[in-house]
Amino acid sequence: MSNQSHHAVVRGPRAGRALARISLALLTVAAATGLTVSSAQAGYVLLGRFESKSAPGWCLDSNDAGRVYLKPCEARNQYQTWRIEQIGSEAGHDLVAIWNAKSRRYLFIGSGGLGAALTPALQETRIVADGPNWRSVQLARHVNGSYYDCIRVLRTGDPGEVGLQKCDPGWWSQTWKLTD
């Protein structure tokens, strides 16, 4: 992804509410203006929900046990709130670490699948954010400079299922919209 917009840096998983509101405000401004995220500005932090582009109204959700799934979007459901922190860039794509606001678990894409863990291997938490902006982004597993599997919607339901699939920019089921 590339962008010239926000560069709010919030440190630590327990950043204050004021800083979270600033991050949300910056995300809202960036989304409204169509600005993209610049790999040249390392260190940005965003906060929001990942809503499926193929199943509007369904968001990436998690629990304290580390399970990741799809549920109807709820503004007050903290298990649907994710903190995205840029940790680097490679070949024009942002590398991000994503952790759940409620469980404090990092989203990971490992060779064995998708989940959320308190202390996963660093390699599994290096997620590639690929897309024109955070309103249309694919989240992919990063391994040695290659992007293999993308998080995708498998089915809706209560709860719905998410899984991994070889990345394909044409698949809406692999595309997510970060909302506040």
C-alpha positions in Angstrom: 0.0 0.0 0.0 1.1 3.5 -0.5 0.0 6.8 1.1 0.9 10.3 2.2 -1.6 10.7 5.1 -1.4 9.8 8.7 1.5 9.1 10.9 0.2 9.1 14.5 2.4 6.9 16.6 0.8 5.3 19.6 3.1 3.2 21.8 2.1 0.1 23.8 -1.0 -2.1 23.8 -2.6 0.0 26.6 -2.5 3.4 24.9 -5.0 5.9 26.3 -8.4 6.6 25.0 -7.4 10.0 23.7 -4.7 8.5 21.5 -7.1 5.8 20.2 -9.6 8.6 19.3 -6.9 10.4 17.4 -6.1 7.2 15.5 -9.7 6.7 14.7 -10.1 10.3 13.6 -7.0 9.9 11.3 -8.4 6.7 9.9 -11.8 8.4 9.2 -10.1 11.3 7.4 -7.9 9.0 5.4 -10.9 6.8 4.4 -13.1 9.8 3.5 -10.4 11.4 1.3 -9.3 8.1 -0.3 -5.8 8.6 1.0 -3.6 5.5 1.1 -1.0 4.4 3.6 2.6 5.4 2.9 5.2 2.8 3.4 7.6 5.7 3.6 6.0 6.7 6.9 6.9 3.9 9.2 5.2 3.7 12.6 1.6 4.6 12.0 -1.1 3.0 14.1 -4.7 2.5 13.2 -7.7 1.2 15.2 -10.9 -0.3 13.7 -12.9 -3.3 12.5 -12.2 -5.4 9.5 -15.5 -5.7 7.6 -15.8 -8.2 4.7 -16.2 -6.6 1.3 -17.9 -9.8 0.0 -20.2 -10.1 3.0 -21.1 -6.5 4.1 -22.1 -6.2 7.7 -19.8 -9.1 8.8 -16.6 -8.4 10.7 -13.5 -10.3 11.6 -14.0 -11.3 15.3 -12.0 -13.2 17.9 -12.1 -14.5 21.4 -9.9 -15.0 24.5 -9.0 -18.5 23.3 -7.5 -17.2 20.1 -10.1 -18.4 17.7 -10.7 -16.1 14.7 -14.1 -16.1 12.9 -16.8 -13.9 11.3 -19.7 -12.3 13.2 -22.2 -9.5 12.4 -20.5 -6.2 12.9 -21.2 -4.6 16.3 -19.8 -1.1 17.1 -19.3 -2.0 20.8 -17.9 -5.5 20.4 -14.2 -5.0 21.4 -13.4 -8.5 20.0 -14.0 -7.0 16.6 -11.7 -4.0 17.2 -8.1 -4.5 15.9 -5.0 -2.3 16.3 -2.9 -2.2 13.2 0.7 -1.1 13.7 3.1 -0.7 10.8 6.3 -2.6 11.5 8.1 -2.1 8.2 7.6 -2.2 4.4 8.8 -4.3 1.6 8.4 -4.0 -2.2 5.9 -1.2 -1.8 3.7 -3.1 0.7 3.2 -2.3 4.3 4.2 -5.0 6.8 1.8 -4.7 9.8 1.2 -6.3 13.2 -2.4 -6.6 14.1 -3.7 -7.3 17.6 -7.1 -7.6 19.1 -8.2 -4.8 21.4 -10.1 -7.0 23.8 -8.0 -10.2 24.0 -4.6 -8.5 23.4 -3.7 -11.4 21.1 -1.9 -10.9 17.8 -3.5 -12.0 14.6 -1.3 -14.5 12.9 -1.2 -16.4 9.6 0.9 -19.5 10.1 1.6 -22.5 7.9 -1.0 -24.3 10.0 -3.8 -21.7 9.6 -5.2 -18.5 11.0 -5.5 -17.5 14.7 -4.8 -15.0 17.4 -2.0 -15.7 20.0 -0.5 -14.0 22.9 3.1 -14.7 21.9 3.2 -16.1 18.3 6.4 -16.3 16.3 7.4 -13.0 14.8 7.3 -14.3 11.3 3.7 -15.3 11.6 2.6 -11.8 12.8 4.3 -10.0 9.8 1.2 -9.5 7.8 1.3 -7.8 4.4 -1.3 -5.1 3.8 -2.0 -5.0 0.1 -4.5 -2.6 -1.6 -5.0 1.0 -2.6 -6.0 2.0 0.9 -7.5 0.7 4.2 -11.0 0.7 2.7 -10.0 -2.1 0.3 -7.2 -4.3 1.6 -6.0 -7.9 1.5 -4.2 -9.3 4.5 -1.6 -11.9 3.5 1.0 -14.2 5.1 4.5 -12.8 4.5 7.2 -15.4 4.2 10.7 -14.6 2.9 9.6 -11.7 0.7 6.6 -13.7 -0.8 2.9 -13.3 -0.1 1.2 -16.7 0.0 -2.2 -17.0 1.7 -4.8 -14.3 2.2 -7.4 -14.2 4.9 -10.8 -14.8 3.3 -14.5 -15.4 4.1 -15.4 -19.0 3.9 -19.1 -18.7 5.0 -21.3 -16.4 6.9 -23.4 -17.7 9.8 -23.2 -17.4 13.6 -20.3 -17.6 13.8 -19.1 -17.4 10.2 -15.8 -19.0 9.1 -12.7 -17.4 7.8 -9.7 -19.2 6.4 -6.8 -18.9 4.1 -6.6 -19.0 0.3 -3.9 -18.3 -2.2 -4.0 -14.6 -2.7 -5.8 -13.3 -5.8 -6.6 -9.5 -6.2 -9.9 -10.4 -8.0 -11.4 -12.3 -5.0 -13.8 -10.1 -3.0 -13.9 -12.8 -0.4 -10.2 -11.9 0.4 -10.8 -8.1 0.6 -11.5 -6.2 3.8 -12.5 -2.7 4.7 -11.2 -1.1 7.9 -14.1 0.8 9.6 -14.3 2.7 12.8 
